Amino acid sequence: MQASFSKGVIFALSAAALNATIGVLSKVLMSNGFTASSVAVIKTVLGCVLLSALLLFFKRPATTAKWTQAAICAFLGIFVLFHFETAAYRHYAAAGVVVMLMASASISSIVLARIFLKDAITANATVGAALAIAGIAVIFGADLRQGFTLQGVALASMAGCGYGAFSVAMKRMGVSGGLHFTRQLLFFGGLYLLMPASADGFVIGELSPLAIAALLGLAALPTILGFFCTTKAIEYLKPSQVQALELTEPLFAALLAFVVLNEVPRESLYLGALLIIVGLCFSNELIRLGRKKPVPSRA
C-alpha cells in the first residue's frame, strides 16, 4: 500500500513538473505566429504520431483497447479543458484563469469522487485543498484583479471541472494508465481539438528551428509524458489526491522560468509555496486532523 502511494505521488508530481513546461514552450510558438488552438491540436496529433511510432519501434505488447473509455476521458481531460480554458483567456487575465481552473479542478474532483466513487469528503482533503488553492492565489496576488469578469471565471471553472471529472471518470471506469491508453487519449483528443482549431482558422506560424523544437517539446513533455504520468497517478491514488498534488505546477513553472528565462520569482512565491506544501501534507494525510478512535481492550 505504501509503495503504491509513493508511486502515485511521484507520478503526480512528475505530471505537474511536465505540465509546467507548457507556458514557456507556448510563448515561443505564439511569438512565431501560432494561435492557441493550432498549438493545441498540433501538439496532440504530433504526440499521438510520435507515441505510435515509439510503441511500434519497441514492439510493446498491446493491451485490450478501451476506445469508449478513452473517448470519454479525452473529451473531459483534453477537449473540455482546452476549449473552455482558451475561451476564458479572452475574458480574464492569465493569472486569474490559472487560479480558477486549478481551484475548480481540485474541488470538483473531491465532490465528484464523493458522488461516483463514494469517497468520503474528509477534513484532511478539504483543508488540504483550501490551503493549496490559497497558496496559488497568494502566488498570483494582485494579478487576480486584472480584467476580472464573471464570464471569464465561469469559463475557467468549467475547464477545471472538466479536468477534475476526467480523473474521476478514469477511476470510475477502472482504466489503467499506460502508454497505450495515453495514445488512445491523444487520438480522440486530436479529433476533438480539430473543431475549435478549424473554427478559429488553422494558423501555422513560422516553422523556425526554435519553433519546431518547441512543438516537439510540447508533444513529448506535457502531452505524452504528462498524460502518461497523470493516468498512472490516478491508477495509484484517489482523484482528489492527484489534483491536489498537481497544484504544485506553479512552483515548477516558476523554477523553469527562473532557469530558462532568468525570471526572478516574486516574494509572494515563497509564502504561496509554503501554503501549497502544507496543504499537500494535509491532503495526503502526512498531517492528520483528528485522532483515530482507540480500539477497546478486552478484559
Disulfide bonds with the S-S distance in Angstrom:
none
